[in-house]
Amino acid sequence: MAEFNYSINISTYDCTGCEVCVESCPDDAITMKFIEEADEFTPNWDYAISLPNKKNPYNKFTVKGS
């Protein structure tokens, strides 16, 4: 098992609809949905922001630590 497990969560309410994230995602992991369909992910976002901040063990000025 990996030492670090993570998930990237995006607030659906912060989306501007520009689709830049969809176009730049190399694995097609991000898709556009109507806000009514995306509301199912709100609990994931609420959980993500409730987690305590942890010290980043990597240099924040690198891709890995960004």
Secondary structure, DSSP 8 states (H G I E B T S, - for coil): --S--------GGG--S--HHHHH-TT-------HHHHGGGHHHHHHHHHS-----SS-TTSTTT-
